[in-house]
């Protein structure tokens, strides 16, 4: 039987600049350690595909400068009833292109 365990570094190596990445809206269970490793390896120009209200994980990636476009209608920190601050700032400054395909 093949061992399917890997390190964070090796898992993050599978995410390259320009890739499409799907994000969940769930705060618990988000792979934040993996996302931090993707940021550390200086991945850029990701296209996030999120469900409605994709949350803190998406806002973190936007704030870290790894994201070029977001395919969702909002990035919110739903338990706190507010828009993700990094997302709002990037859109307002024209640094991020949201694509509402709903």
Residue frames as a rotation matrix with the C-alpha (Angstrom) as fourth column:
UNK 1
0.579 0.816 0.000 0.00
0.816 -0.579 0.000 0.00
0.000 0.000 -1.000 0.00
UNK 2
-0.209 -0.658 0.724 1.33
0.651 -0.646 -0.399 3.41
0.730 0.387 0.563 -1.00
UNK 3
-0.308 0.026 -0.951 1.86
0.849 -0.443 -0.287 6.04
-0.429 -0.896 0.114 1.71
UNK 4
0.172 0.490 0.855 -0.31
0.818 -0.554 0.154 9.06
0.549 0.673 -0.496 0.89
UNK 5
0.727 0.019 -0.686 1.07
0.528 -0.654 0.542 11.35
-0.439 -0.756 -0.486 3.60
UNK 6
0.157 -0.687 0.709 3.16
0.770 -0.365 -0.523 14.33
0.618 0.628 0.472 2.56
UNK 7
-0.514 -0.380 -0.769 4.67
0.774 -0.591 -0.226 17.47
-0.369 -0.711 0.598 4.04
UNK 8
0.503 0.656 -0.563 3.09
0.374 -0.752 -0.543 20.92
-0.779 0.063 -0.624 3.80
UNK 9
-0.168 -0.671 -0.722 5.99
-0.476 -0.586 0.656 22.00
-0.863 0.453 -0.221 1.63
UNK 10
-0.928 -0.195 0.318 5.46
0.132 0.626 0.768 19.17
-0.349 0.755 -0.555 -0.84
UNK 11
-0.085 0.973 0.214 1.68
0.898 0.168 -0.408 19.69
-0.433 0.157 -0.888 -0.92
UNK 12
0.454 0.235 -0.859 2.10
0.059 -0.970 -0.234 23.44
-0.889 0.056 -0.455 -1.57
UNK 13
-0.621 -0.761 -0.187 4.46
-0.199 -0.077 0.977 22.67
-0.758 0.644 -0.104 -4.47
UNK 14
-0.519 0.508 0.687 1.39
0.803 0.564 0.190 21.43
-0.292 0.651 -0.701 -6.36
UNK 15
0.649 0.725 -0.229 -0.04
0.627 -0.681 -0.378 24.98
-0.430 0.101 -0.897 -6.38
UNK 16
-0.444 -0.831 0.334 1.62
0.866 -0.303 0.397 27.10
-0.229 0.466 0.855 -9.07
UNK 17
-0.591 0.182 -0.786 1.20
-0.129 -0.983 -0.130 30.73
-0.796 0.024 0.604 -10.09
UNK 18
-0.683 0.405 -0.608 -1.80
-0.723 -0.260 0.640 31.12
0.101 0.877 0.470 -12.39
UNK 19
-0.888 0.351 -0.296 -3.66
0.340 0.936 0.090 28.07
0.309 -0.021 -0.951 -11.05
UNK 20
-0.050 0.941 0.334 -7.38
-0.513 -0.311 0.800 28.00
0.857 -0.131 0.499 -10.28
UNK 21
-0.926 -0.255 -0.279 -8.01
0.120 0.502 -0.856 27.22
0.359 -0.826 -0.435 -6.60
UNK 22
0.070 0.997 -0.007 -11.39
0.120 -0.001 0.993 26.38
0.990 -0.071 -0.120 -5.07
UNK 23
-0.906 -0.328 0.267 -12.06
-0.179 -0.274 -0.945 27.82
0.383 -0.904 0.190 -1.61
UNK 24
-0.224 0.824 -0.520 -14.69
0.795 0.463 0.392 26.75
0.564 -0.325 -0.759 0.87
UNK 25
0.094 0.348 0.933 -16.71
-0.248 -0.899 0.360 29.18
0.964 -0.265 0.001 2.98
UNK 26
0.824 0.267 -0.500 -16.23
0.342 0.469 0.814 27.11
0.452 -0.842 0.295 6.11
UNK 27
0.477 -0.671 0.568 -13.98
-0.768 -0.633 -0.102 28.67
0.428 -0.387 -0.817 8.73
UNK 28
0.204 -0.406 0.891 -13.35
-0.656 0.619 0.432 25.40
-0.727 -0.672 -0.140 10.51
UNK 29
0.480 -0.074 0.874 -11.53
0.400 0.905 -0.143 22.85
-0.781 0.418 0.464 8.44
UNK 30
0.963 -0.230 -0.137 -9.83
-0.242 -0.529 -0.813 25.40
0.115 0.817 -0.566 6.18
UNK 31
0.615 -0.784 -0.078 -6.28
0.783 0.620 -0.048 24.30
0.086 -0.032 0.996 5.36
UNK 32
0.988 -0.152 0.012 -4.70
-0.153 -0.982 0.112 27.50
-0.005 -0.112 -0.994 6.73
UNK 33
0.316 -0.931 0.186 -1.28
-0.122 0.154 0.980 25.91
-0.941 -0.332 -0.065 7.29
UNK 34
-0.012 -0.264 0.964 -1.24
0.874 0.466 0.139 24.86
-0.486 0.845 0.225 3.64
UNK 35
0.775 0.361 0.519 -2.35
0.581 -0.731 -0.358 28.33
0.250 0.579 -0.776 2.50
UNK 36
0.818 -0.548 -0.178 0.43
-0.313 -0.682 0.662 29.95
-0.483 -0.485 -0.728 4.55
UNK 37
-0.028 -0.851 0.525 2.93
0.295 0.494 0.817 27.64
-0.955 0.178 0.238 2.85
UNK 38
0.302 0.209 0.930 1.57
0.952 -0.020 -0.305 28.63
-0.045 0.978 -0.205 -0.58
UNK 39
0.995 0.048 0.089 2.11
0.047 -0.999 0.012 32.29
0.090 -0.008 -0.996 0.41
UNK 40
0.511 -0.859 0.028 5.65
-0.225 -0.102 0.969 31.55
-0.830 -0.501 -0.245 1.64
UNK 41
-0.134 -0.582 0.802 6.59
0.682 0.533 0.501 30.02
-0.719 0.614 0.325 -1.71
UNK 42
-0.523 -0.091 -0.847 5.53
-0.210 -0.950 0.231 33.32
-0.826 0.299 0.478 -3.35
UNK 43
-0.525 0.490 0.696 2.78
0.829 0.479 0.288 31.90
-0.192 0.728 -0.658 -5.57
UNK 44
-0.690 0.265 -0.674 1.03
-0.204 -0.964 -0.171 34.69
-0.695 0.020 0.719 -7.52
UNK 45
-0.629 0.461 -0.626 -1.87
-0.776 -0.324 0.541 35.34
0.046 0.826 0.562 -9.90
UNK 46
-0.915 0.376 0.146 -4.16
0.334 0.909 -0.250 32.67
-0.227 -0.180 -0.957 -8.48
UNK 47
-0.521 0.852 0.051 -7.79
-0.536 -0.374 0.757 32.59
0.664 0.367 0.652 -9.54
UNK 48
-0.939 0.224 0.260 -9.92
-0.137 0.449 -0.883 31.78
-0.315 -0.865 -0.391 -6.51
UNK 49
-0.412 0.874 -0.257 -13.21
-0.244 0.166 0.955 30.05
0.878 0.456 0.145 -7.11
UNK 50
-0.997 0.016 0.078 -15.32
-0.076 0.122 -0.990 30.33
-0.026 -0.992 -0.120 -3.98
UNK 51
-0.288 0.952 -0.104 -18.77
0.875 0.305 0.375 29.55
0.389 0.017 -0.921 -2.85
UNK 52
0.341 0.482 0.807 -21.01
0.117 -0.874 0.472 32.43
0.933 -0.067 -0.354 -1.75
UNK 53
0.878 0.019 0.478 -19.43
-0.425 -0.426 0.799 34.06
0.219 -0.905 -0.366 1.25
UNK 54
0.478 -0.773 -0.417 -16.05
0.593 0.634 -0.496 32.40
0.648 -0.010 0.762 0.86
UNK 55
0.959 0.251 -0.131 -14.38
0.237 -0.457 0.858 33.48
0.156 -0.853 -0.497 4.05
UNK 56
0.758 -0.650 -0.059 -11.25
-0.370 -0.503 0.781 34.06
-0.537 -0.570 -0.621 6.00
UNK 57
0.138 -0.731 0.668 -9.17
0.525 0.626 0.577 31.70
-0.840 0.271 0.470 3.87
UNK 58
0.343 0.050 0.938 -9.93
0.916 -0.239 -0.322 33.69
0.208 0.970 -0.128 0.70
UNK 59
0.976 0.042 0.215 -9.47
-0.001 -0.981 0.193 37.03
0.219 -0.188 -0.957 2.46
UNK 60
0.554 -0.827 0.092 -6.09
-0.031 0.091 0.995 35.84
-0.832 -0.555 0.025 3.77
UNK 61
0.015 -0.551 0.834 -4.90
0.857 0.436 0.273 34.85
-0.514 0.711 0.479 0.29
UNK 62
0.630 0.258 0.732 -6.05
0.628 -0.724 -0.286 38.20
0.456 0.640 -0.618 -1.16
UNK 63
0.971 -0.234 0.038 -4.26
-0.205 -0.748 0.632 40.09
-0.119 -0.621 -0.774 1.62
UNK 64
0.331 -0.894 0.302 -1.07
0.205 0.380 0.902 38.12
-0.921 -0.236 0.309 1.00
UNK 65
0.098 -0.268 -0.958 -1.05
-0.764 -0.637 0.100 39.25
-0.638 0.722 -0.267 -2.65
UNK 66
-0.719 -0.410 0.560 -1.38
-0.063 0.842 0.536 35.79
-0.692 0.351 -0.631 -4.17
UNK 67
-0.083 0.856 0.510 -4.74
0.718 0.407 -0.565 36.36
-0.691 0.319 -0.648 -5.91
UNK 68
-0.979 -0.201 0.014 -5.48
0.143 -0.642 0.753 37.99
-0.143 0.739 0.658 -9.26
UNK 69
-0.466 0.885 -0.024 -9.19
-0.599 -0.295 0.744 37.24
0.651 0.361 0.667 -9.66
UNK 70
-0.876 0.317 0.364 -11.97
-0.161 0.518 -0.840 35.91
-0.455 -0.794 -0.403 -7.46
UNK 71
-0.631 0.722 -0.285 -14.95
-0.207 0.197 0.958 34.05
0.748 0.663 0.025 -8.90
UNK 72
-0.477 0.573 -0.666 -17.57
0.876 0.370 -0.309 34.61
0.070 -0.731 -0.679 -6.22
UNK 73
0.264 0.636 0.725 -20.15
0.495 -0.735 0.464 37.21
0.828 0.236 -0.509 -5.34
UNK 74
0.697 -0.069 0.713 -18.63
-0.531 -0.718 0.450 38.00
0.481 -0.693 -0.537 -1.96
UNK 75
-0.245 -0.722 -0.647 -15.84
0.395 0.534 -0.747 37.29
0.885 -0.439 0.155 0.46
UNK 76
0.329 0.477 0.815 -17.26
-0.543 -0.611 0.576 37.63
0.773 -0.632 0.058 3.93
UNK 77
-0.879 -0.463 -0.116 -16.35
-0.112 0.437 -0.893 36.83
0.463 -0.772 -0.436 7.47
UNK 78
-0.196 0.977 -0.090 -19.88
-0.018 0.088 0.996 35.57
0.981 0.196 0.000 8.04
UNK 79
0.029 0.268 -0.963 -19.73
0.934 0.335 0.121 34.97
0.355 -0.903 -0.240 11.79
UNK 80
-0.545 -0.325 -0.773 -18.80
0.631 -0.766 -0.122 38.65
-0.552 -0.555 0.622 12.12
UNK 81
0.459 0.854 0.246 -21.30
0.780 -0.254 -0.571 39.87
-0.425 0.454 -0.783 9.46
UNK 82
0.505 -0.320 -0.802 -18.75
-0.364 -0.921 0.139 41.86
-0.783 0.222 -0.582 7.50
UNK 83
0.957 -0.242 -0.159 -16.95
-0.102 0.233 -0.967 41.82
0.271 0.942 0.198 4.18
UNK 84
0.500 -0.853 -0.153 -13.39
0.846 0.442 0.299 40.55
-0.188 -0.279 0.942 4.26
UNK 85
0.689 -0.187 -0.701 -11.23
0.008 -0.964 0.265 43.67
-0.725 -0.188 -0.662 4.75
UNK 86
-0.435 -0.900 0.025 -8.43
-0.011 0.033 0.999 42.55
-0.901 0.434 -0.025 2.41
UNK 87
-0.366 0.420 0.830 -10.94
0.901 0.384 0.203 41.69
-0.233 0.822 -0.519 -0.31
UNK 88
0.696 0.704 -0.138 -12.76
0.666 -0.706 -0.243 45.04
-0.268 0.077 -0.960 0.04
UNK 89
0.372 -0.648 -0.665 -9.49
-0.164 -0.751 0.640 47.01
-0.914 -0.129 -0.385 0.01
UNK 90
-0.621 -0.672 0.403 -8.11
0.234 0.332 0.914 45.19
-0.748 0.662 -0.048 -3.03
UNK 91
-0.064 0.685 0.726 -11.32
0.993 0.114 -0.019 45.63
-0.096 0.720 -0.687 -5.03
UNK 92
0.790 0.392 -0.472 -11.62
0.419 -0.906 -0.052 49.33
-0.448 -0.157 -0.880 -4.09
UNK 93
0.175 -0.834 -0.524 -8.01
-0.324 -0.551 0.769 49.99
-0.930 0.036 -0.367 -5.13
UNK 94
0.721 0.191 -0.666 -8.42
-0.687 0.075 -0.722 48.11
-0.088 0.979 0.186 -8.40
UNK 95
-0.342 -0.933 0.111 -5.87
-0.927 0.355 0.125 45.46
-0.156 -0.060 -0.986 -7.42
UNK 96
-0.829 0.173 0.532 -8.32
0.083 0.978 -0.189 42.57
-0.553 -0.113 -0.825 -7.64
UNK 97
-0.634 0.636 -0.440 -10.96
-0.709 -0.249 0.660 41.73
0.310 0.730 0.609 -10.21
UNK 98
-0.553 0.529 0.644 -14.04
-0.236 0.642 -0.730 40.06
-0.799 -0.555 -0.230 -8.72
UNK 99
-0.814 0.312 -0.489 -16.04
-0.457 0.175 0.872 38.01
0.358 0.934 0.000 -11.19
UNK 100
-0.472 0.740 0.479 -19.63
-0.508 0.215 -0.834 37.50
-0.720 -0.637 0.275 -10.09
UNK 101
-0.821 0.111 -0.560 -20.84
-0.465 0.437 0.770 34.57
0.330 0.892 -0.308 -12.17
UNK 102
-0.809 0.551 0.202 -23.90
0.165 0.544 -0.823 33.77
-0.563 -0.632 -0.532 -10.08
